[in-house]
Amino acid sequence: MRVAFQGELGAFSQQAIRQFLGHAAQPVPCERFDQAFAALAQSKADAAAIPIENTLHGSIHENYDLLLQHDFVITAETNVRVVHNLIAPPGLGFGQVRRAFSKDVALNQCRDFFARHPKIRPEVFYDTAGSVKMVMEKRPPGGAAVASELAAKIYGARILKREIEDDRQNYTRFFLLERSGARPRTPKGSGKKPWKTSLVFSTRNVPGALFRALAALALRDLNLAKVESRPLRGKPWEYLFYLDFMGRPDQENVGHALSHLRELADFLRILGTYRAA
């Protein structure tokens, strides 16, 4: 399978692809998230691996918005442990490093490391794995990168310091997206995990509307795993609500909850049902 993702080869998204589909999947790098969605829409890829939230940074709002713009279905989810490493070209020692390139989010997650090593200046680059590629190709004086172990292996670089992130509980949740009609997949190790359903809906802007919508789930004892609100374009100060709950639509209580929610919502779309990570 060809799987589109944002970033260069060696990005954490490529690790997600391997967790979804194994090493046989062919990664298709894209510079931006919207280009990864477009690659799937235009059949330049068979699927897309898209980050949706991070335990430290929060939700990736751009991708929530892009989900609504495309008729794709979520067929799997996985969690990737984000491990940042200081990576340099062979021959450059740790004492010689003066600059560390990476994405701004990655650099912000390594503040304690830079505080302990003030001689190393963090410099923002557009991509974590791309920063490794750049320092290997251009060899900027004293230049290293902050990225994954996979990126170091792909570009032949050397890891100088491992696990330099501030918080070890740093995970990114990824969706595997496929075109409408695709069946859920079962990544290795998730065969016995519970089912999860993601949907998006909007309600009228009247008192108690959201309370009644959420009550449709609560009354059926459904476990709500996540709620995310996003602005509703064209209607200032009105919102779409993205929900994740445990269960699948063919279960009786879930079916009744969805029927009830459809009666209350102005708009409702199920984004996918898949095994929980």
Backbone bond lengths (Angstrom), bond angles and torsions (degrees), N, CA, C in turn:
res aa  C-N    CA-C-N  psi(-1)  N-CA   C-N-CA  omega(-1)  CA-C   N-CA-C  phi
1 M - - - 1.455 - - 1.516 111.50 -
2 R 1.308 116.17 142.88 1.459 121.88 173.46 1.524 107.71 -94.31
3 V 1.332 116.05 124.88 1.462 120.17 -174.88 1.523 109.10 -123.93
4 A 1.331 116.69 117.92 1.458 121.92 179.60 1.523 110.28 -79.48
5 F 1.322 115.98 147.91 1.466 121.68 175.86 1.507 108.94 -156.08
6 Q 1.334 116.40 161.14 1.456 121.32 177.94 1.521 109.03 -89.64
7 G 1.341 115.96 129.11 1.457 120.60 177.41 1.512 111.92 122.82
8 E 1.323 114.39 -177.32 1.460 121.98 176.77 1.529 109.45 -94.22
9 L 1.320 115.73 166.44 1.463 120.10 174.55 1.525 109.43 -55.73
10 G 1.330 115.74 134.47 1.460 120.19 -176.79 1.515 113.62 100.18
11 A 1.346 116.81 -3.26 1.472 120.40 177.87 1.525 109.74 -68.34
12 F 1.323 116.19 161.72 1.463 119.90 177.25 1.526 111.17 -61.18
13 S 1.330 117.31 -26.31 1.459 120.31 175.84 1.526 111.44 -63.21
14 Q 1.328 117.41 -32.46 1.463 119.34 177.17 1.523 110.88 -67.71
15 Q 1.343 116.56 -35.36 1.459 119.68 174.11 1.527 110.05 -62.15
16 A 1.340 116.48 -39.83 1.460 119.99 177.16 1.523 111.30 -61.54
17 I 1.330 116.87 -41.31 1.470 120.81 178.17 1.526 110.33 -58.63
18 R 1.328 116.97 -43.54 1.459 120.61 179.30 1.527 111.03 -64.03
19 Q 1.329 116.81 -37.50 1.464 119.37 178.32 1.530 111.10 -69.57
20 F 1.323 116.86 -33.09 1.456 120.63 177.96 1.528 112.01 -71.94
21 L 1.335 116.64 -49.68 1.461 120.94 -163.34 1.521 114.52 -129.03
22 G 1.336 118.23 -0.03 1.450 119.76 -178.61 1.524 112.23 85.36
23 H 1.326 115.18 -179.43 1.462 120.63 -174.74 1.527 113.22 -75.82
24 A 1.331 118.34 -11.59 1.462 120.04 -176.66 1.525 112.27 -77.29
25 A 1.339 118.10 -19.55 1.467 120.74 -179.52 1.532 109.86 -65.54
26 Q 1.323 115.79 142.73 1.467 121.66 -179.39 1.517 109.68 -97.22
27 P 1.333 118.47 112.24 1.470 120.30 179.05 1.527 111.54 -72.46
28 V 1.332 115.85 139.92 1.466 122.36 179.16 1.531 107.24 -119.42
29 P 1.323 118.73 97.88 1.473 121.03 -176.38 1.528 111.71 -68.52
30 C 1.339 115.84 141.61 1.459 122.86 175.82 1.531 107.94 -134.04
31 E 1.311 116.13 147.13 1.460 119.57 -176.67 1.521 112.26 -71.95
32 R 1.362 116.71 -36.48 1.457 120.54 -176.14 1.528 110.41 -127.91
33 F 1.335 115.63 161.98 1.463 119.82 178.76 1.519 111.39 -62.24
34 D 1.346 117.53 -43.70 1.466 119.04 -178.11 1.517 111.35 -62.72
35 Q 1.333 118.02 -28.60 1.456 120.86 177.38 1.531 111.06 -71.75
36 A 1.332 117.13 -32.91 1.463 119.91 175.98 1.530 110.07 -66.68
37 F 1.330 117.54 -42.26 1.458 120.86 175.58 1.528 110.45 -62.23
38 A 1.342 116.58 -42.74 1.468 120.47 -179.25 1.523 111.51 -64.81
39 A 1.333 117.41 -36.18 1.463 120.38 179.10 1.523 110.77 -61.01
40 L 1.337 116.76 -39.39 1.459 120.52 177.28 1.525 110.49 -70.62
41 A 1.314 117.13 -42.67 1.464 120.71 -178.92 1.526 111.81 -63.27
42 Q 1.330 117.10 -33.94 1.467 122.30 -176.93 1.527 112.64 -94.60
43 S 1.328 117.23 10.01 1.467 123.75 178.60 1.525 113.14 62.82
44 K 1.338 116.30 23.64 1.451 119.77 171.10 1.528 110.90 -81.12
45 A 1.320 115.34 -10.14 1.459 122.74 175.54 1.520 107.90 -144.19
46 D 1.329 116.28 156.43 1.461 121.68 179.67 1.524 111.86 -92.22
47 A 1.319 116.56 -17.04 1.462 122.22 -179.26 1.524 107.54 -158.94
48 A 1.325 115.64 172.44 1.469 121.56 175.40 1.518 108.67 -139.89
49 A 1.324 116.77 136.74 1.468 123.13 175.76 1.520 107.31 -102.89
50 I 1.324 116.33 114.25 1.457 121.60 -169.26 1.532 109.89 -124.99
51 P 1.339 118.48 124.45 1.469 119.68 174.03 1.517 110.08 -71.56
52 I 1.332 116.44 139.29 1.457 119.52 -177.64 1.520 112.19 -118.56
53 E 1.341 117.65 -28.24 1.465 119.59 175.92 1.518 109.93 -161.98
54 N 1.333 114.47 157.51 1.455 122.72 178.63 1.527 108.17 -127.23
55 T 1.326 116.14 142.54 1.462 119.99 -175.79 1.519 112.71 -64.29
56 L 1.327 118.79 -22.16 1.464 121.56 179.62 1.524 112.15 -105.21
57 H 1.316 116.92 -41.13 1.463 121.72 -173.68 1.523 112.12 -86.66
58 G 1.335 117.72 -21.65 1.457 120.76 -179.24 1.514 112.84 93.66
59 S 1.323 115.54 -161.78 1.464 121.76 -175.79 1.525 111.29 -74.03
60 I 1.326 114.77 150.16 1.465 121.62 176.30 1.522 106.23 -99.59
61 H 1.320 115.90 91.70 1.460 122.05 -168.05 1.523 112.24 -62.62
62 E 1.324 117.19 -34.75 1.470 119.78 -179.68 1.525 110.38 -56.50
63 N 1.323 116.67 -39.28 1.464 119.13 -176.52 1.527 112.24 -76.59
64 Y 1.335 117.89 -29.09 1.457 119.19 171.32 1.529 110.08 -61.97
65 D 1.321 116.73 -43.07 1.459 120.13 179.02 1.523 111.54 -65.18
66 L 1.330 117.25 -40.50 1.463 120.78 180.00 1.525 112.06 -67.78
67 L 1.339 117.21 -31.97 1.470 119.71 175.91 1.524 111.20 -56.28
68 L 1.314 116.52 -39.35 1.461 120.87 -176.57 1.526 111.90 -74.66
69 Q 1.318 116.95 -24.80 1.458 121.00 -176.89 1.528 113.04 -81.29
70 H 1.333 117.38 -12.51 1.462 120.73 -175.83 1.521 110.42 -126.18
71 D 1.324 115.68 148.88 1.454 121.30 -179.35 1.530 109.20 -92.52
72 F 1.325 115.97 63.90 1.461 121.73 178.33 1.523 109.29 -106.67
73 V 1.317 115.97 166.40 1.454 121.41 177.67 1.524 108.79 -125.59
74 I 1.331 116.27 140.24 1.462 121.30 175.34 1.525 107.76 -79.10
75 T 1.326 117.59 120.75 1.471 120.67 -178.08 1.518 112.80 -108.32
76 A 1.341 118.28 -11.02 1.469 121.17 178.07 1.520 108.78 -167.02
77 E 1.332 115.34 160.46 1.460 120.88 171.25 1.525 108.30 -135.19
78 T 1.328 115.65 155.45 1.457 120.61 174.99 1.520 108.79 -150.89
79 N 1.317 116.28 157.34 1.461 122.64 176.60 1.523 109.07 -112.47
80 V 1.301 117.20 129.04 1.459 122.68 179.45 1.521 109.07 -109.75
81 R 1.313 116.77 124.14 1.466 120.82 174.35 1.523 108.28 -71.98
82 V 1.310 116.57 123.53 1.464 122.15 -177.35 1.528 108.20 -89.26
83 V 1.322 115.62 109.66 1.464 122.02 177.97 1.522 107.81 -114.99
84 H 1.324 116.91 116.62 1.460 121.82 -179.93 1.532 109.81 -95.80
85 N 1.317 115.28 134.98 1.468 121.74 178.90 1.520 109.63 -126.55
86 L 1.334 116.05 147.64 1.460 120.48 172.38 1.516 107.09 -86.30
87 I 1.338 116.27 120.36 1.458 123.10 -169.65 1.529 109.38 -124.86
88 A 1.332 116.26 136.67 1.467 120.08 -177.26 1.529 110.42 -141.49
89 P 1.333 117.27 162.44 1.456 120.38 174.67 1.528 110.31 -64.95
90 P 1.319 118.31 150.67 1.470 120.34 175.65 1.527 110.48 -55.93
91 G 1.307 116.58 138.34 1.462 121.61 -179.80 1.503 114.07 99.07
92 L 1.342 117.90 -16.16 1.463 120.90 177.79 1.522 108.67 -96.85
93 G 1.342 116.40 116.49 1.452 120.49 -179.79 1.512 112.40 -84.70
94 F 1.317 115.99 164.62 1.462 120.31 -178.08 1.525 111.28 -59.90
95 G 1.326 117.57 -39.94 1.455 120.69 -179.34 1.514 113.90 -66.68
96 Q 1.347 117.42 -14.62 1.459 121.74 179.65 1.519 113.41 -93.93
97 V 1.321 117.57 -9.00 1.465 120.89 -176.57 1.529 109.79 -74.36
98 R 1.318 115.67 129.01 1.461 121.54 178.44 1.530 112.50 -123.20
99 R 1.344 117.37 -18.65 1.460 121.47 179.97 1.522 109.31 -135.88
100 A 1.331 116.01 141.94 1.460 121.10 177.53 1.524 107.99 -127.71
101 F 1.312 116.87 115.49 1.461 122.86 -177.59 1.525 110.30 -95.44
102 S 1.336 116.47 141.19 1.458 121.09 172.55 1.523 108.94 -177.99
103 K 1.325 114.98 177.10 1.457 120.79 175.83 1.520 109.55 -65.63
104 D 1.339 117.15 148.57 1.466 120.54 -175.73 1.519 112.21 -58.01
105 V 1.340 117.63 -39.30 1.468 120.12 -179.90 1.523 110.20 -62.63
106 A 1.321 117.38 -42.90 1.468 120.81 -179.65 1.527 111.22 -64.54
107 L 1.323 117.65 -42.84 1.462 120.86 179.45 1.528 110.97 -63.68
108 N 1.325 116.64 -39.52 1.468 120.22 179.20 1.521 112.03 -66.05
109 Q 1.315 117.49 -24.15 1.460 121.54 178.96 1.528 112.32 -84.97
110 C 1.332 116.83 2.51 1.476 122.01 179.60 1.528 111.25 -125.46
111 R 1.320 117.40 30.49 1.467 120.95 -174.88 1.530 112.17 -61.96
112 D 1.323 116.81 -39.08 1.466 119.27 -178.78 1.529 111.04 -62.48
113 F 1.316 116.52 -38.82 1.463 120.75 178.38 1.526 110.80 -61.34
114 F 1.331 116.78 -46.51 1.469 120.09 -178.89 1.530 111.38 -69.54
115 A 1.325 117.08 -29.62 1.467 119.48 175.76 1.530 110.46 -67.47
116 R 1.331 117.17 -35.85 1.474 120.77 178.84 1.515 112.20 -76.14
117 H 1.332 116.91 -21.45 1.470 121.47 -177.50 1.530 109.34 -128.36
118 P 1.334 117.36 72.15 1.464 121.38 -173.79 1.530 114.32 -64.60
119 K 1.333 117.56 -15.83 1.469 119.43 177.85 1.531 112.03 -73.19
120 I 1.318 116.69 -15.16 1.466 120.65 179.32 1.525 108.24 -98.64
121 R 1.327 116.76 118.48 1.461 122.32 -177.01 1.527 110.19 -98.05
122 P 1.334 118.37 122.37 1.470 120.02 176.75 1.525 110.82 -71.72
123 E 1.325 116.56 135.98 1.465 121.68 178.84 1.526 109.36 -131.73
124 V 1.321 115.64 128.31 1.469 121.37 -174.08 1.524 110.34 -72.07
125 F 1.334 115.01 132.95 1.461 123.39 173.83 1.525 106.85 -129.40
126 Y 1.325 117.69 162.82 1.470 119.76 -170.64 1.514 114.24 -73.18
127 D 1.349 118.63 -16.09 1.455 120.25 -173.86 1.524 109.57 -156.19
128 T 1.339 116.68 146.46 1.465 120.17 179.61 1.530 111.04 -66.28
129 A 1.331 116.60 -57.81 1.464 119.57 179.82 1.526 110.89 -64.52
130 G 1.333 116.43 -34.88 1.465 119.57 178.11 1.510 112.29 -62.59
131 S 1.328 117.74 -28.99 1.463 119.89 177.82 1.525 111.04 -68.57
132 V 1.335 117.15 -34.66 1.475 120.16 175.88 1.521 110.01 -67.08
133 K 1.318 115.83 -44.96 1.467 120.32 177.53 1.524 110.89 -57.11
134 M 1.350 116.31 -42.87 1.456 121.14 -178.03 1.528 112.01 -65.76
135 V 1.335 118.16 -46.66 1.464 118.78 -176.77 1.532 111.01 -68.99
136 M 1.325 117.47 -26.29 1.465 120.18 176.43 1.523 111.28 -74.42
137 E 1.335 116.86 -35.64 1.467 120.23 -176.98 1.528 111.84 -83.81
138 K 1.334 117.46 -42.09 1.466 120.55 -172.18 1.528 113.22 -99.77
139 R 1.335 116.97 -19.71 1.464 122.48 179.54 1.531 112.84 47.34
140 P 1.345 119.04 57.63 1.467 119.94 177.04 1.531 109.57 -61.62
141 P 1.322 118.11 142.78 1.475 120.79 -177.51 1.529 111.56 -55.20
142 G 1.319 116.12 126.14 1.455 120.75 179.29 1.512 114.19 65.55
143 G 1.330 117.70 17.85 1.452 122.02 -173.18 1.516 113.64 -91.19
144 A 1.320 115.94 128.38 1.456 123.22 173.70 1.523 108.10 -127.89
145 A 1.328 116.76 -177.78 1.461 121.44 -178.33 1.525 109.53 -137.58
146 V 1.319 115.65 158.59 1.466 122.18 173.96 1.525 106.92 -115.31
147 A 1.319 116.23 115.80 1.468 119.69 -174.09 1.523 109.86 -164.62
148 S 1.329 115.15 -168.56 1.458 122.01 -175.52 1.525 111.66 -84.80
149 E 1.315 114.87 161.29 1.466 120.74 173.98 1.527 110.50 -61.53
150 L 1.328 116.97 -36.31 1.458 120.93 178.94 1.519 111.16 -60.04
151 A 1.345 117.35 -41.14 1.464 120.86 178.85 1.524 110.83 -62.88
152 A 1.330 117.25 -40.68 1.466 120.43 178.15 1.525 110.65 -60.54
153 K 1.325 117.31 -42.09 1.470 121.02 -179.79 1.520 111.48 -66.84
154 I 1.318 117.26 -43.23 1.466 120.65 -176.40 1.526 111.72 -63.94
155 Y 1.334 117.28 -39.97 1.463 120.31 -173.76 1.535 112.74 -99.99
156 G 1.327 118.00 5.24 1.467 120.93 176.70 1.511 113.83 70.88
157 A 1.328 117.77 28.87 1.460 121.37 179.97 1.533 110.11 -93.71
158 R 1.320 116.20 175.76 1.463 121.79 -176.26 1.518 109.79 -118.94
159 I 1.324 117.18 135.16 1.460 122.11 176.81 1.527 108.79 -83.35
160 L 1.333 115.36 120.19 1.468 120.52 179.26 1.523 111.40 -90.47
161 K 1.322 117.22 -40.70 1.455 122.16 178.63 1.530 108.17 -138.23
162 R 1.330 116.22 129.90 1.456 121.10 -179.65 1.533 111.12 -97.77
163 E 1.321 114.65 151.64 1.476 122.61 173.65 1.532 111.76 50.70
164 I 1.312 115.83 62.09 1.464 119.53 -179.11 1.529 111.90 -93.32
165 E 1.329 117.34 3.82 1.470 120.20 179.09 1.529 110.40 -68.57
166 D 1.327 116.42 151.57 1.464 121.85 -178.13 1.528 112.33 -69.62
167 D 1.315 116.29 -37.14 1.468 121.20 -171.59 1.521 109.19 -124.07
168 R 1.329 116.43 122.61 1.462 120.46 -179.97 1.524 111.81 -73.18
169 Q 1.332 117.58 -20.15 1.465 120.85 178.47 1.535 109.99 -87.70
170 N 1.304 114.51 54.58 1.466 122.35 -176.76 1.532 107.81 -112.06
171 Y 1.320 115.38 104.03 1.466 120.95 -177.99 1.526 109.65 -127.05
172 T 1.320 115.33 147.67 1.458 121.03 172.31 1.519 108.86 -117.83
173 R 1.314 114.78 131.60 1.466 121.59 178.47 1.519 109.01 -92.23
174 F 1.327 116.17 131.02 1.460 122.51 -178.35 1.524 110.56 -118.76
175 F 1.339 115.85 145.72 1.459 123.13 168.95 1.520 109.23 -104.32
176 L 1.333 116.12 142.38 1.458 121.13 165.89 1.517 106.60 -98.00
177 L 1.323 116.82 118.73 1.458 122.75 -178.81 1.524 110.20 -105.03
178 E 1.328 115.12 138.78 1.462 120.64 174.59 1.517 108.34 -137.25
179 R 1.319 116.44 169.46 1.453 120.32 -177.83 1.534 110.71 -68.90
180 S 1.329 114.81 156.85 1.459 121.69 -175.41 1.527 111.24 -52.42
181 G 1.325 115.85 136.50 1.457 121.19 -179.66 1.511 114.15 99.73
182 A 1.332 117.89 -12.28 1.463 120.93 179.86 1.529 109.83 -68.00
183 R 1.326 115.54 146.63 1.456 121.36 -179.07 1.533 109.96 -89.38
184 P 1.342 117.16 153.54 1.467 119.22 177.16 1.512 111.98 -59.23
185 R 1.318 115.59 146.05 1.458 121.89 177.35 1.529 109.17 -105.42
186 T 1.313 115.11 162.03 1.459 120.78 -179.86 1.517 108.83 -123.12
187 P 1.350 118.19 90.10 1.467 120.04 176.68 1.529 110.80 -57.58
188 K 1.306 115.60 154.17 1.460 121.43 -178.86 1.529 110.49 -53.16
189 G 1.337 115.13 129.19 1.460 120.17 177.99 1.509 115.40 89.73
190 S 1.350 117.90 -4.37 1.471 119.48 -176.71 1.529 112.51 -109.12
191 G 1.339 117.74 8.93 1.458 121.04 -174.65 1.513 114.33 -61.32
192 K 1.326 118.22 -29.03 1.464 121.26 -178.72 1.532 112.24 -105.92
193 K 1.312 116.68 7.88 1.463 119.41 179.08 1.525 110.34 -73.87
194 P 1.341 118.28 153.75 1.469 120.20 179.37 1.526 111.42 -68.99
195 W 1.334 115.13 161.32 1.459 121.00 178.25 1.523 110.19 -82.81
196 K 1.320 114.27 148.15 1.461 121.95 177.68 1.522 107.99 -132.84
197 T 1.329 116.79 144.72 1.465 122.00 177.85 1.522 109.15 -124.14
198 S 1.333 116.03 136.74 1.467 122.09 175.26 1.528 108.88 -113.66
199 L 1.318 116.26 138.36 1.459 120.51 177.61 1.521 109.57 -147.17
200 V 1.331 115.48 167.91 1.460 122.24 176.09 1.522 107.85 -134.91
201 F 1.335 116.49 140.53 1.464 119.81 179.90 1.520 109.38 -149.42
202 S 1.317 115.34 165.16 1.465 122.18 172.08 1.518 107.99 -133.31
203 T 1.327 115.91 156.25 1.461 121.34 178.78 1.520 109.35 -129.06
204 R 1.314 114.87 167.28 1.472 118.64 172.75 1.523 109.27 -66.43
205 N 1.304 116.20 148.53 1.466 121.65 -178.83 1.531 109.16 -84.48
206 V 1.351 114.30 72.73 1.467 120.33 -179.80 1.523 108.13 -132.59
207 P 1.341 117.89 156.45 1.465 119.93 -178.27 1.533 112.28 -56.89
208 G 1.334 116.07 133.57 1.450 121.68 174.69 1.512 115.49 81.97
209 A 1.341 119.00 0.55 1.467 120.92 -175.41 1.530 111.25 -63.19
210 L 1.329 117.19 -46.55 1.466 119.83 -178.84 1.527 110.41 -68.36
211 F 1.325 117.10 -38.70 1.469 120.83 178.10 1.529 110.54 -58.02
212 R 1.348 116.64 -45.72 1.463 119.56 -179.23 1.525 111.51 -66.83
213 A 1.343 116.74 -35.97 1.464 120.13 179.07 1.531 111.05 -64.59
214 L 1.329 116.38 -45.39 1.461 119.54 179.82 1.533 111.01 -69.75
215 A 1.325 116.36 -29.89 1.461 119.74 178.07 1.523 111.19 -64.69
216 A 1.346 118.23 -27.89 1.465 120.84 177.47 1.527 110.70 -59.63
217 L 1.328 116.67 -31.54 1.464 120.91 176.53 1.522 110.87 -83.94
218 A 1.330 116.27 -44.21 1.464 120.51 -175.83 1.520 111.71 -62.25
219 L 1.328 117.29 -37.75 1.462 121.13 -178.20 1.525 111.91 -66.47
220 R 1.343 116.42 -20.12 1.476 120.39 177.73 1.523 112.11 -103.11
221 D 1.337 116.28 15.27 1.472 122.45 177.52 1.521 112.84 57.66
222 L 1.325 116.94 38.13 1.469 120.83 176.58 1.525 109.59 -89.29
223 N 1.319 115.66 135.73 1.456 121.91 -178.54 1.525 109.30 -84.62
224 L 1.315 116.06 113.79 1.461 121.45 179.71 1.520 108.86 -83.00
225 A 1.344 117.19 118.87 1.464 121.66 -174.94 1.525 112.52 -92.42
226 K 1.334 117.71 -26.68 1.473 119.65 -177.59 1.519 109.60 -163.05
227 V 1.331 115.80 144.34 1.464 122.85 171.67 1.520 107.96 -130.68
228 E 1.305 117.38 132.34 1.467 122.21 -179.84 1.521 108.01 -137.92
229 S 1.321 118.05 128.01 1.465 120.59 176.76 1.522 109.51 -105.53
230 R 1.346 115.22 143.69 1.457 122.02 177.13 1.520 108.59 -135.85
231 P 1.336 118.10 146.14 1.466 120.24 179.01 1.527 111.69 -58.59
232 L 1.322 116.17 141.40 1.458 122.82 177.62 1.528 107.77 -91.35
233 R 1.314 115.74 110.23 1.465 120.29 -175.47 1.523 111.06 -61.30
234 G 1.323 115.16 137.37 1.455 121.10 -179.42 1.515 113.92 87.60
235 K 1.349 117.50 -8.67 1.468 121.47 179.47 1.530 108.20 -133.82
236 P 1.332 117.76 85.59 1.471 120.91 -177.20 1.521 112.32 -53.88
237 W 1.319 114.93 135.42 1.461 125.00 176.74 1.541 112.98 68.18
238 E 1.332 115.39 19.48 1.455 120.21 168.67 1.527 108.13 -116.23
239 Y 1.348 116.84 158.60 1.466 119.28 -166.05 1.519 112.59 -138.67
240 L 1.329 113.56 152.66 1.455 122.94 166.51 1.528 107.48 -96.30
241 F 1.319 116.59 149.37 1.459 121.35 178.65 1.525 109.43 -122.75
242 Y 1.323 114.46 122.34 1.461 121.43 175.68 1.525 107.81 -97.16
243 L 1.329 116.76 129.88 1.461 122.26 -178.91 1.517 110.93 -125.07
244 D 1.318 116.12 142.11 1.463 123.19 166.01 1.523 106.61 -118.79
245 F 1.323 116.84 129.64 1.460 119.59 174.21 1.525 109.49 -137.93
246 M 1.312 115.78 157.29 1.450 121.45 -177.91 1.530 109.08 -83.12
247 G 1.328 116.34 124.37 1.453 122.02 -179.76 1.512 110.92 138.54
248 R 1.350 115.68 174.35 1.462 121.25 179.76 1.523 109.01 -135.15
249 P 1.328 117.56 151.24 1.469 120.54 -171.30 1.525 115.18 -60.76
250 D 1.341 118.68 -23.34 1.455 118.86 -178.63 1.534 112.86 -81.49
251 Q 1.336 118.13 -1.43 1.458 120.87 172.62 1.528 108.90 -80.04
252 E 1.325 116.82 142.63 1.463 120.50 -172.85 1.523 112.42 -58.72
253 N 1.340 117.04 -47.63 1.470 118.50 -177.35 1.528 111.32 -66.86
254 V 1.338 116.56 -35.50 1.470 119.50 178.12 1.523 110.21 -67.32
255 G 1.327 116.71 -42.17 1.462 120.14 178.90 1.513 112.04 -59.64
256 H 1.332 116.81 -42.65 1.465 120.42 178.49 1.537 110.61 -66.19
257 A 1.344 116.51 -39.59 1.460 119.73 179.89 1.524 110.87 -63.46
258 L 1.329 116.88 -42.43 1.466 120.16 -179.18 1.526 111.05 -68.02
259 S 1.324 117.04 -38.52 1.471 119.40 177.15 1.528 110.68 -62.47
260 H 1.323 116.30 -42.43 1.461 121.26 177.98 1.528 110.57 -63.38
261 L 1.340 115.98 -44.63 1.463 120.22 -178.43 1.527 111.21 -64.44
262 R 1.339 117.18 -36.54 1.470 119.96 178.18 1.530 111.42 -63.37
263 E 1.328 117.22 -33.42 1.468 120.54 178.08 1.522 111.58 -67.08
264 L 1.336 116.69 -29.54 1.462 121.30 -175.98 1.529 112.70 -92.36
265 A 1.324 117.45 -25.61 1.468 121.17 -171.03 1.525 111.44 -90.31
266 D 1.326 115.00 146.71 1.463 120.13 170.29 1.523 110.54 -75.98
267 F 1.321 115.64 -30.11 1.468 121.91 -176.76 1.522 107.64 -149.34
268 L 1.319 117.63 137.89 1.462 121.95 176.78 1.516 109.41 -149.23
269 R 1.326 115.61 134.36 1.470 120.86 177.15 1.517 109.36 -142.40
270 I 1.317 116.41 127.93 1.462 121.14 175.08 1.528 108.17 -82.29
271 L 1.313 116.26 123.50 1.464 121.47 -176.62 1.521 112.69 -87.98
272 G 1.330 117.23 -22.19 1.454 118.93 177.41 1.517 111.56 161.87
273 T 1.323 115.33 155.18 1.467 123.37 172.06 1.515 107.58 -124.89
274 Y 1.324 116.80 131.90 1.459 121.31 -168.47 1.515 109.06 -157.69
275 R 1.333 115.97 165.47 1.458 120.55 176.17 1.532 109.92 -72.19
276 A 1.319 115.96 133.72 1.459 120.11 177.85 1.530 109.85 -64.79
277 A 1.308 117.17 146.06 1.467 121.22 179.25 1.513 109.31 -71.48
